Amino acid sequence: MAARLKVFVTSDGLTDYVVATSSRAKALAAWGVRQDLFKEGQARETDDPGLIAAATAQPGEVLRRAAGSRETLARAKPVRKPKPAGPSKAALRRVASLEAKLNALEAADAEAQAALERARARLEAEAERRRDRLAAQRDQLRAALREAKRALEG
C-alpha cells in the first residue's frame, strides 16, 4: 500500500513552494534544502483544499506561485543535483601528469644509484689493489731491514 501523501508548503518571501510527498524529509529533498525548515517554522503541512488538489495531482513535483497570491500553481524548475563528490577531470589529468613525472624521477634515481654502486665497487677494488701493493712493499722493506741488521751484527 502506498504511503499517504501530505502536502507541504514553504516560502522564500517571494514565492510559495508546494509539494505532495509522504514525509517531511522527502519534501525537504524535493525543495533541495538540507536545513530543517519545519523545525525553523518556515515550512508546514497545509490543509488548503486548492493546494492539496493541485499538489496531489503531481506527487513529488515542486509547484510554485507568487507568495500570498491565489493564482494557479506552476511547476517549479527542478532542483539541481549536487555534483558527484569524485575528482574533476582536470584533477585526474594533474594526478596522471605528476605520476608520470614521479616515475621518470624514480627511474633516473635508480639509474643514478646503480651508477654510484658501480663507482663504489670500482673504488673499493682500486683501494684493495693499493693496499695489497703497499703491503707487499712494506713486507719487502721489512725483509730488507732485517737483512741490513743481520749484516751489521754479523
VOSE-172644 format. One record per residue (C-alpha): residue number from 1; x, y, z. Coordinates in Angstrom, 2 decimals, always signed. Layout:
REM residues N
k:NUM | u:X | v:Y | w:Z $
...
***
This chain:
REM residues 154
k:1 | u:+0.00 | v:+0.00 | w:+0.00 $
k:2 | u:+1.37 | v:+3.40 | w:-0.97 $
k:3 | u:+2.13 | v:+5.87 | w:+1.77 $
k:4 | u:-0.46 | v:+8.57 | w:+2.35 $
k:5 | u:+0.53 | v:+11.81 | w:+0.66 $
k:6 | u:+0.74 | v:+15.00 | w:+2.65 $
k:7 | u:+1.02 | v:+18.46 | w:+1.15 $
k:8 | u:+3.78 | v:+20.72 | w:+2.45 $
k:9 | u:+4.31 | v:+24.45 | w:+1.84 $
k:10 | u:+7.30 | v:+26.72 | w:+2.28 $
k:11 | u:+8.08 | v:+30.24 | w:+1.10 $
k:12 | u:+11.15 | v:+32.32 | w:+0.45 $
k:13 | u:+9.15 | v:+35.53 | w:+0.80 $
k:14 | u:+8.61 | v:+35.98 | w:-2.93 $
k:15 | u:+7.45 | v:+32.52 | w:-3.94 $
k:16 | u:+5.42 | v:+29.77 | w:-2.27 $
k:17 | u:+6.63 | v:+26.23 | w:-2.95 $
k:18 | u:+4.20 | v:+23.31 | w:-2.59 $
k:19 | u:+4.92 | v:+19.59 | w:-2.80 $
k:20 | u:+2.95 | v:+16.42 | w:-2.11 $
k:21 | u:+5.11 | v:+13.70 | w:-0.51 $
k:22 | u:+4.82 | v:+11.08 | w:+2.17 $
k:23 | u:+7.20 | v:+12.74 | w:+4.66 $
k:24 | u:+8.80 | v:+15.99 | w:+5.69 $
k:25 | u:+12.26 | v:+14.65 | w:+4.77 $
k:26 | u:+11.11 | v:+13.95 | w:+1.22 $
k:27 | u:+9.62 | v:+17.44 | w:+1.00 $
k:28 | u:+12.94 | v:+18.98 | w:+2.06 $
k:29 | u:+14.75 | v:+16.84 | w:-0.53 $
k:30 | u:+12.28 | v:+17.93 | w:-3.24 $
k:31 | u:+12.87 | v:+21.57 | w:-2.34 $
k:32 | u:+16.62 | v:+20.96 | w:-2.40 $
k:33 | u:+17.37 | v:+22.13 | w:+1.13 $
k:34 | u:+19.31 | v:+20.45 | w:+3.91 $
k:35 | u:+18.22 | v:+22.50 | w:+6.88 $
k:36 | u:+15.02 | v:+21.55 | w:+8.65 $
k:37 | u:+12.61 | v:+24.27 | w:+7.55 $
k:38 | u:+9.83 | v:+22.64 | w:+9.58 $
k:39 | u:+11.79 | v:+22.97 | w:+12.80 $
k:40 | u:+12.51 | v:+26.63 | w:+12.00 $
k:41 | u:+8.85 | v:+27.32 | w:+11.24 $
k:42 | u:+9.49 | v:+28.18 | w:+7.59 $
k:43 | u:+7.61 | v:+25.15 | w:+6.25 $
k:44 | u:+4.36 | v:+23.47 | w:+7.25 $
k:45 | u:+1.79 | v:+20.90 | w:+6.26 $
k:46 | u:-1.22 | v:+22.55 | w:+4.67 $
k:47 | u:-4.94 | v:+21.76 | w:+4.70 $
k:48 | u:-5.85 | v:+24.20 | w:+1.90 $
k:49 | u:-8.09 | v:+22.17 | w:-0.48 $
k:50 | u:-6.85 | v:+24.04 | w:-3.58 $
k:51 | u:-3.21 | v:+23.36 | w:-2.78 $
k:52 | u:-3.94 | v:+19.74 | w:-1.85 $
k:53 | u:-5.77 | v:+19.11 | w:-5.13 $
k:54 | u:-3.03 | v:+20.68 | w:-7.27 $
k:55 | u:-0.12 | v:+19.05 | w:-5.43 $
k:56 | u:-1.61 | v:+15.55 | w:-5.19 $
k:57 | u:-2.26 | v:+15.60 | w:-8.93 $
k:58 | u:+1.55 | v:+15.75 | w:-9.37 $
k:59 | u:+3.09 | v:+13.96 | w:-6.36 $
k:60 | u:+6.76 | v:+14.66 | w:-5.76 $
k:61 | u:+6.76 | v:+17.65 | w:-8.12 $
k:62 | u:+7.51 | v:+21.06 | w:-6.64 $
k:63 | u:+4.87 | v:+23.61 | w:-7.62 $
k:64 | u:+5.26 | v:+27.35 | w:-7.17 $
k:65 | u:+3.28 | v:+30.56 | w:-7.21 $
k:66 | u:+3.82 | v:+34.14 | w:-6.10 $
k:67 | u:+3.84 | v:+34.39 | w:-2.31 $
k:68 | u:+0.45 | v:+35.05 | w:-0.76 $
k:69 | u:-1.41 | v:+35.01 | w:-4.07 $
k:70 | u:-4.30 | v:+32.78 | w:-5.14 $
k:71 | u:-3.03 | v:+32.22 | w:-8.69 $
k:72 | u:-2.64 | v:+28.73 | w:-10.06 $
k:73 | u:+0.42 | v:+26.74 | w:-9.21 $
k:74 | u:+3.10 | v:+26.28 | w:-11.86 $
k:75 | u:+5.74 | v:+23.62 | w:-11.98 $
k:76 | u:+9.00 | v:+24.82 | w:-10.42 $
k:77 | u:+12.37 | v:+24.32 | w:-12.07 $
k:78 | u:+13.86 | v:+21.02 | w:-10.96 $
k:79 | u:+16.36 | v:+21.13 | w:-8.15 $
k:80 | u:+19.90 | v:+20.82 | w:-9.43 $
k:81 | u:+21.52 | v:+17.61 | w:-8.36 $
k:82 | u:+24.75 | v:+18.18 | w:-6.48 $
k:83 | u:+27.93 | v:+17.40 | w:-8.36 $
k:84 | u:+29.35 | v:+13.99 | w:-7.62 $
k:85 | u:+31.94 | v:+14.00 | w:-4.90 $
k:86 | u:+34.54 | v:+12.47 | w:-7.22 $
k:87 | u:+37.55 | v:+14.34 | w:-8.58 $
k:88 | u:+37.31 | v:+16.56 | w:-11.64 $
k:89 | u:+38.85 | v:+15.66 | w:-14.99 $
k:90 | u:+41.45 | v:+18.39 | w:-14.52 $
k:91 | u:+42.44 | v:+16.94 | w:-11.15 $
k:92 | u:+42.71 | v:+13.46 | w:-12.68 $
k:93 | u:+44.91 | v:+14.82 | w:-15.51 $
k:94 | u:+47.10 | v:+16.61 | w:-12.97 $
k:95 | u:+47.48 | v:+13.44 | w:-10.92 $
k:96 | u:+48.39 | v:+11.44 | w:-14.04 $
k:97 | u:+50.95 | v:+14.09 | w:-15.04 $
k:98 | u:+52.50 | v:+14.12 | w:-11.58 $
k:99 | u:+52.62 | v:+10.31 | w:-11.50 $
k:100 | u:+54.43 | v:+10.29 | w:-14.86 $
k:101 | u:+56.95 | v:+12.85 | w:-13.58 $
k:102 | u:+57.43 | v:+10.84 | w:-10.38 $
k:103 | u:+58.00 | v:+7.63 | w:-12.36 $
k:104 | u:+60.58 | v:+9.40 | w:-14.54 $
k:105 | u:+62.37 | v:+10.77 | w:-11.45 $
k:106 | u:+62.32 | v:+7.36 | w:-9.76 $
k:107 | u:+63.82 | v:+5.76 | w:-12.90 $
k:108 | u:+66.53 | v:+8.44 | w:-13.02 $
k:109 | u:+67.19 | v:+7.93 | w:-9.31 $
k:110 | u:+67.51 | v:+4.16 | w:-9.76 $
k:111 | u:+69.95 | v:+4.71 | w:-12.65 $
k:112 | u:+71.99 | v:+7.14 | w:-10.56 $
k:113 | u:+72.02 | v:+4.70 | w:-7.63 $
k:114 | u:+73.26 | v:+1.93 | w:-9.93 $
k:115 | u:+75.99 | v:+4.22 | w:-11.30 $
k:116 | u:+77.04 | v:+5.15 | w:-7.76 $
k:117 | u:+77.12 | v:+1.47 | w:-6.79 $
k:118 | u:+79.32 | v:+0.66 | w:-9.80 $
k:119 | u:+81.64 | v:+3.58 | w:-8.92 $
k:120 | u:+81.80 | v:+2.46 | w:-5.29 $
k:121 | u:+82.67 | v:-1.11 | w:-6.31 $
k:122 | u:+85.37 | v:+0.19 | w:-8.71 $
k:123 | u:+86.85 | v:+2.45 | w:-6.00 $
k:124 | u:+86.83 | v:-0.36 | w:-3.44 $
k:125 | u:+88.63 | v:-2.66 | w:-5.91 $
k:126 | u:+91.20 | v:+0.10 | w:-6.59 $
k:127 | u:+91.71 | v:+0.63 | w:-2.84 $
k:128 | u:+92.14 | v:-3.13 | w:-2.32 $
k:129 | u:+94.81 | v:-3.24 | w:-5.07 $
k:130 | u:+96.64 | v:-0.27 | w:-3.47 $
k:131 | u:+96.50 | v:-1.91 | w:-0.03 $
k:132 | u:+97.90 | v:-5.14 | w:-1.45 $
k:133 | u:+100.69 | v:-3.26 | w:-3.30 $
k:134 | u:+101.56 | v:-1.23 | w:-0.16 $
k:135 | u:+101.51 | v:-4.38 | w:+1.99 $
k:136 | u:+103.89 | v:-6.08 | w:-0.48 $
k:137 | u:+106.22 | v:-3.03 | w:-0.44 $
k:138 | u:+106.09 | v:-2.98 | w:+3.38 $
k:139 | u:+106.96 | v:-6.68 | w:+3.54 $
k:140 | u:+109.87 | v:-6.14 | w:+1.13 $
k:141 | u:+111.18 | v:-3.21 | w:+3.19 $
k:142 | u:+110.92 | v:-5.21 | w:+6.43 $
k:143 | u:+112.80 | v:-8.08 | w:+4.82 $
k:144 | u:+115.47 | v:-5.66 | w:+3.54 $
k:145 | u:+115.67 | v:-4.08 | w:+7.02 $
k:146 | u:+116.16 | v:-7.49 | w:+8.65 $
k:147 | u:+118.93 | v:-8.31 | w:+6.14 $
k:148 | u:+120.63 | v:-5.00 | w:+6.84 $
k:149 | u:+120.50 | v:-5.57 | w:+10.63 $
k:150 | u:+121.93 | v:-9.08 | w:+10.22 $
k:151 | u:+124.72 | v:-7.71 | w:+8.06 $
k:152 | u:+125.58 | v:-5.16 | w:+10.77 $
k:153 | u:+125.58 | v:-7.78 | w:+13.53 $
k:154 | u:+127.48 | v:-10.39 | w:+11.77 $
***
